[in-house]
Structures are given as structure tokens and as C-alpha cells.
Amino acid sequence: MPSHKISQVILTLQAKEDLQDILQYTEQTWGPSQRRRYASLLGKAIKSLYTTPLLGHKSVVLGRNYRTLHMEKHLAVYKVEEDVVTIVRVLHQNRDVERHL
């Protein structure tokens, strides 16, 4: 696993859809101001993977070199390969992550 900076953080199509769903739900439930705040929080957490790709916990359950980064009420499920981080899903912390991969 690299300890250097990452050159790319890629979100899969499913991860992008997860983020859209999360932000849409946030706006519908708590309003546009909360949506902006949460979008900023999630964006900062994801950007932190450029400098600290091993920040998330290694998942023994998921295997295949998956890591999970806790972001308030959600988890980014990702892999680090060479100098690239691939975020495969962004799920609520109460969801069965293994089932959704």
C-alpha cells in the first residue's frame, strides 16, 4: 500500500449515484442549506484521500483490499491501487456494506 500522495481519486458510477441520492434525500428532509453543508463535508472527506489514502479502516469482512472511510453518517468504500483511489460505494453507516458490493 502506498504511503505517498495519490494522483487520482475516482468514483465509480454507482458511487456517484450514491452521492446524488444522499444529497437529494438530505435536501428533501432537511433543506438546501443542510444539503450544501453535507456536500461540503463529504467532498472534504473524499479529497482527504489524496494525501492520506490509508485513512479509512481496512475491512477484514470485505477483503479484496477494501477500506472504509467514515464520513459522519455515511461510509465511503474504496480501494487503493498504486497511486489511485477508487471509491466503489458511498453507503449509510447502518446499511449492510457487504451486501451492496
ZAKE-407140 format. One line per field, with one value per residue: x, y, z of N, C-alpha, C in turn; residue number from 1. Coordinates in steps of 0.001 Angstrom, whole numbers, plus 524288, in hexadecimal, padded with zeros to 5 digits. Each point is the difference from the previous one (the first is absolute). Layout:
n_u: [X / ...]
n_v: [Y / ...]
n_w: [Z / ...]
ca_u: [X / ...]
ca_v: [Y / ...]
ca_w: [Z / ...]
c_u: [X / ...]
c_v: [Y / ...]
c_w: [Z / ...]
num: [NUM / ...]
//
This chain:
n_u: [8033F / 7FE90 / 8043C / 80070 / 80052 / 7FAFA / 80055 / 7FCD3 / 7FB76 / 7FE8D / 7FB7C / 7FE7A / 7FD72 / 80060 / 804EE / 80043 / 7FD6C / 80335 / 803F2 / 7FE3F / 7FF2D / 804A6 / 801FF / 7FD7D / 800FF / 804E0 / 7FFBE / 7FDC8 / 80383 / 80479 / 7FF22 / 80009 / 7FF53 / 7FD12 / 7FD8C / 8006A / 7FE76 / 7FC58 / 7FEB4 / 800AB / 7FD60 / 7FC87 / 7FFD2 / 80028 / 7FC8C / 7FD69 / 8007C / 7FED3 / 7FD7B / 80051 / 7FFAE / 7FBA2 / 801C0 / 80325 / 7FD8B / 7FD61 / 7FC5C / 803D8 / 7FD31 / 7FFEF / 7FB5A / 80120 / 80497 / 8028F / 802CD / 7FB33 / 7FEF4 / 7FEC2 / 7FE2E / 7FFD1 / 7FB85 / 80013 / 7FBD0 / 8040E / 800A6 / 804C8 / 7FE81 / 80518 / 802EE / 804AB / 80123 / 80506 / 7FF45 / 7FC57 / 7FC5E / 7FD5A / 7FC64 / 7FE94 / 7FF44 / 7FBB7 / 80036 / 7FB12 / 801B4 / 7FAD7 / 801A4 / 7FE67 / 804A2 / 800ED / 7FB17 / 801C4 / 803C3]
n_v: [7FB60 / 803C9 / 80294 / 80053 / 80496 / 80051 / 7FE02 / 7FC0B / 8026C / 7FB30 / 801ED / 7FB41 / 7FE4A / 7FB75 / 8013E / 801AF / 7FBB7 / 7FD48 / 80300 / 7FF65 / 7FAF7 / 7FFCD / 802F6 / 7FD12 / 7FBAA / 801AB / 8019F / 7FB97 / 7FDE0 / 8026C / 80035 / 80403 / 802AC / 7FC49 / 80008 / 80533 / 80030 / 7FC68 / 8027D / 8044F / 7FDFC / 7FDE0 / 8047E / 8026F / 7FC92 / 80054 / 80526 / 7FED5 / 7FCDA / 804AD / 801EE / 7FDAC / 7FD26 / 7FF64 / 8048E / 7FD9D / 7FD5A / 7FC9D / 7FE17 / 7FD61 / 801E2 / 8048E / 7FFC7 / 7FD8D / 800F7 / 7FF04 / 80517 / 801A7 / 80458 / 800CB / 8018F / 8019E / 7FFFB / 800D3 / 7FBFF / 8018E / 7FC8D / 7FF1D / 80021 / 7FEA8 / 801AA / 7FEE4 / 803CA / 7FC3C / 8034E / 7FB90 / 803B5 / 7FB76 / 8019B / 802C7 / 7FDAA / 7FFF2 / 801E8 / 80035 / 800F6 / 7FBA1 / 801E2 / 7FB9A / 80091 / 804D4 / 7FC8B]
n_w: [80000 / 7FCD8 / 8016E / 7FAE0 / 7FDB5 / 7FF96 / 7FB33 / 8013E / 800C5 / 7FEE5 / 7FE75 / 8014A / 7FBDE / 80272 / 80101 / 7FB16 / 7FE88 / 80314 / 7FE66 / 7FB2B / 80107 / 80247 / 7FC43 / 7FC97 / 80298 / 80083 / 7FB10 / 7FE70 / 8032B / 7FEF7 / 7FAE8 / 7FC97 / 8044D / 80204 / 7FB70 / 7FFD3 / 804F6 / 7FF0B / 7FBA4 / 802C2 / 803F4 / 7FCBC / 7FD6B / 80490 / 801C2 / 7FB93 / 8000A / 804E8 / 7FCB8 / 7FDB4 / 804BF / 80179 / 7FC02 / 80407 / 7FFA6 / 7FC48 / 80280 / 80079 / 7FC2E / 80461 / 80106 / 7FDD1 / 80262 / 7FC4B / 8043D / 80192 / 80009 / 804C6 / 7FDEB / 8051E / 7FDE4 / 804D8 / 7FCF6 / 7FCE7 / 7FCD2 / 7FEE1 / 7FC7B / 800EA / 7FBA5 / 801CE / 7FB35 / 80101 / 7FC76 / 7FFD2 / 801C0 / 8006A / 8002D / 8022A / 804D8 / 800D5 / 804A1 / 801A1 / 80474 / 7FFB6 / 7FB3A / 7FDE4 / 80129 / 8026F / 8016D / 800AD / 80095]
ca_u: [7FCC1 / 80329 / 7FFB4 / 800C5 / 7FB3A / 7FD07 / 7FF6D / 7FA88 / 7FBCA / 7FBF2 / 7FB0C / 7FD35 / 7FAC6 / 7FCA8 / 8015B / 7FDD0 / 7FA5A / 7FF36 / 8008C / 7FB70 / 7FB87 / 800D1 / 7FF36 / 7FA7C / 7FD27 / 80159 / 7FD2B / 7FA65 / 7FEE4 / 801F9 / 8004D / 8048D / 80488 / 80268 / 8022F / 8050A / 803A3 / 8016E / 80311 / 8053C / 80270 / 80154 / 80422 / 804F4 / 801B2 / 801E0 / 804EB / 80422 / 80270 / 8048B / 804B5 / 80023 / 7FCC0 / 7FF23 / 7FD00 / 7FBA6 / 80136 / 8004A / 7FB81 / 8010C / 7FB3F / 7FF7A / 80489 / 8016B / 80290 / 7FC54 / 80066 / 7FB56 / 800EC / 7FB3F / 7FEF1 / 7FB55 / 7FC32 / 800DF / 80514 / 80214 / 8029B / 803C7 / 804C2 / 804B7 / 80350 / 8042D / 7FF21 / 7FA88 / 7FBE2 / 7FAFF / 7FB96 / 7FC3A / 7FAC2 / 7FF60 / 7FB59 / 7FEB7 / 802DC / 7FCC4 / 7FEF6 / 8035A / 803C4 / 80174 / 7FBB5 / 7FF77 / 8048F]
ca_v: [804A0 / 804B3 / 803D5 / 804F8 / 80284 / 7FD73 / 80370 / 80016 / 7FDA1 / 7FEE0 / 7FE00 / 7FCCD / 801EE / 7FECB / 803A1 / 80515 / 7FF9D / 7FFFB / 80562 / 802F4 / 7FE4F / 801F2 / 805A7 / 800FB / 7FEB5 / 803FB / 804D6 / 7FF24 / 7FF37 / 80432 / 804F9 / 80115 / 801A7 / 7FB3B / 7FD31 / 80274 / 7FECA / 7FA77 / 7FF55 / 801F5 / 7FC3F / 7FB48 / 8016F / 80083 / 7FAC3 / 7FD4B / 80282 / 7FE94 / 7FB23 / 80158 / 8006F / 7FBC6 / 7FBDB / 7FBB0 / 80232 / 7FC83 / 7FAFD / 7FB76 / 7FCAD / 7FA62 / 7FD7F / 800B8 / 7FDCF / 8025B / 8050C / 8044E / 8032E / 8032C / 8051B / 801E6 / 80581 / 8013A / 7FBB1 / 7FCB4 / 7FD81 / 7FF65 / 7FAF4 / 80113 / 7FCE1 / 802E7 / 7FCEF / 80370 / 8055E / 8012D / 7FE53 / 7FF42 / 7FFAA / 7FCA7 / 80117 / 8037D / 7FDB0 / 8017B / 7FCC0 / 7FBAA / 7FC34 / 7FB6A / 8015F / 7FB49 / 7FEAB / 803EC / 80028]
ca_w: [80000 / 7FFB3 / 80432 / 7FD52 / 7FE2D / 7FBE1 / 7FB79 / 7FE5A / 80307 / 7FC27 / 801FA / 7FC36 / 7FEC9 / 8047A / 8043A / 7FE88 / 800D1 / 805B0 / 801DF / 7FE2E / 8032C / 80558 / 8001E / 7FED7 / 804CE / 803E4 / 7FEBF / 800C2 / 80589 / 80361 / 7FD3E / 7FCB9 / 80316 / 80218 / 7FB7F / 7FEC7 / 80438 / 7FFC3 / 7FB32 / 80139 / 80394 / 7FD09 / 7FC52 / 802DC / 8019D / 7FB51 / 7FE6F / 803B6 / 7FE37 / 7FCC8 / 80342 / 803E3 / 7FDC2 / 803AB / 80450 / 80137 / 80280 / 7FC97 / 80108 / 8000E / 7FE13 / 7FA60 / 7FD55 / 7FAFF / 800DB / 800E2 / 804B6 / 800DC / 80259 / 8028B / 7FED7 / 80302 / 8000A / 7FB6A / 7FF45 / 7FABA / 7FF6B / 7FBDB / 7FF6D / 7FE8B / 7FC82 / 7FE1D / 801C3 / 7FECF / 80395 / 7FD60 / 8039B / 7FD57 / 80216 / 80479 / 80260 / 8055F / 803BE / 801E1 / 7FBCE / 7FFAC / 7FBE6 / 7FD19 / 7FC7D / 7FBE6 / 7FC80]
c_u: [8036C / 7FF54 / 800BE / 7FABE / 7FDB4 / 7FF60 / 7FA52 / 7FC87 / 7FB75 / 7FB29 / 7FD81 / 7FAB1 / 7FC57 / 80115 / 7FDDD / 7FA19 / 7FEB5 / 8002D / 7FB5D / 7FB34 / 80058 / 7FEC3 / 7FA5C / 7FCAF / 800F5 / 7FCFA / 7FA27 / 7FE92 / 80162 / 800DB / 80523 / 804E0 / 802E8 / 80270 / 80561 / 8041A / 801E2 / 8033C / 8059A / 802F1 / 801BC / 80475 / 80550 / 80214 / 80248 / 8053A / 8047A / 802CD / 804A2 / 80501 / 8007E / 7FC8F / 7FEDF / 7FCF0 / 7FB8C / 801DA / 80023 / 7FB97 / 80173 / 7FB61 / 7FFAE / 8047F / 8015E / 80232 / 7FC46 / 80122 / 7FAE7 / 80180 / 7FADA / 7FF7E / 7FABE / 7FC51 / 800D7 / 80589 / 80167 / 802E2 / 8039F / 8048D / 80476 / 8035B / 803F4 / 7FF0A / 7FA6C / 7FC75 / 7FB01 / 7FBCA / 7FBB2 / 7FA68 / 80068 / 7FAC6 / 7FF11 / 802A3 / 7FCD7 / 7FED8 / 803F2 / 803B5 / 8013F / 7FBD2 / 7FFB2 / 804CA / 7FF62]
c_v: [804E1 / 80373 / 80574 / 80250 / 7FD10 / 803D2 / 80073 / 7FDA3 / 7FF82 / 7FE0B / 7FCC1 / 80282 / 7FF15 / 803B1 / 80574 / 80013 / 7FFF8 / 8058F / 8035C / 7FEB3 / 80226 / 805D2 / 8017D / 7FEF3 / 80427 / 80507 / 7FF68 / 7FFBE / 804BE / 8053C / 800EF / 8019C / 7FB42 / 7FCCB / 80231 / 7FEA8 / 7FA5D / 7FED9 / 801C6 / 7FC2C / 7FB14 / 80118 / 8006E / 7FAAD / 7FD05 / 8024C / 7FE97 / 7FB04 / 80103 / 7FFFC / 7FBA4 / 7FB78 / 7FB7A / 801C8 / 7FC65 / 7FAEE / 7FBA5 / 7FC52 / 7FA44 / 7FD20 / 8004E / 7FD9E / 80323 / 80584 / 804A3 / 802B5 / 80302 / 804FE / 801F9 / 805DA / 80164 / 7FB4F / 7FC1F / 7FDCC / 80021 / 7FACC / 8008F / 7FC2D / 803A8 / 7FC55 / 803B2 / 8057E / 801D7 / 7FDE1 / 7FF8E / 7FF56 / 7FD04 / 800E0 / 8041E / 7FE7C / 80216 / 7FC25 / 7FB53 / 7FBEA / 7FB92 / 800CA / 7FB46 / 7FE97 / 803B4 / 8007A / 7FC28]
c_w: [80000 / 804C1 / 7FDBE / 7FE5A / 7FB5E / 7FB71 / 7FE3F / 8042B / 7FC33 / 802D7 / 7FBB1 / 7FEF7 / 8049E / 8048E / 7FEDC / 800D8 / 805D2 / 80223 / 7FE5C / 8034C / 8058B / 80047 / 7FEC0 / 804DC / 80430 / 7FEFF / 800FC / 805C6 / 8034C / 7FD43 / 7FD27 / 80309 / 80230 / 7FB9B / 7FEAA / 80421 / 7FF97 / 7FB1C / 800E8 / 8037C / 7FD11 / 7FC2F / 8029B / 801A4 / 7FB5C / 7FE39 / 803AA / 7FE5B / 7FC5E / 8033E / 80401 / 7FE2E / 803B8 / 804C8 / 801AD / 8026A / 7FBF8 / 8017F / 7FF8B / 7FD9A / 7FA0F / 7FCF2 / 7FB2B / 80088 / 80090 / 80526 / 80081 / 802DB / 8022D / 7FF13 / 80274 / 80014 / 7FB88 / 7FFE1 / 7FA39 / 7FFF8 / 7FB54 / 8000F / 7FE8E / 7FCBE / 7FD86 / 80218 / 7FECD / 8044C / 7FCC6 / 80422 / 7FD2C / 801D5 / 80440 / 80267 / 80577 / 803A9 / 801F6 / 7FBD1 / 80035 / 7FB5C / 7FC9E / 7FBF8 / 7FB50 / 7FC75 / 7FB93]
num: [1 / 2 / 3 / 4 / 5 / 6 / 7 / 8 / 9 / 10 / 11 / 12 / 13 / 14 / 15 / 16 / 17 / 18 / 19 / 20 / 21 / 22 / 23 / 24 / 25 / 26 / 27 / 28 / 29 / 30 / 31 / 32 / 33 / 34 / 35 / 36 / 37 / 38 / 39 / 40 / 41 / 42 / 43 / 44 / 45 / 46 / 47 / 48 / 49 / 50 / 51 / 52 / 53 / 54 / 55 / 56 / 57 / 58 / 59 / 60 / 61 / 62 / 63 / 64 / 65 / 66 / 67 / 68 / 69 / 70 / 71 / 72 / 73 / 74 / 75 / 76 / 77 / 78 / 79 / 80 / 81 / 82 / 83 / 84 / 85 / 86 / 87 / 88 / 89 / 90 / 91 / 92 / 93 / 94 / 95 / 96 / 97 / 98 / 99 / 100 / 101]
//
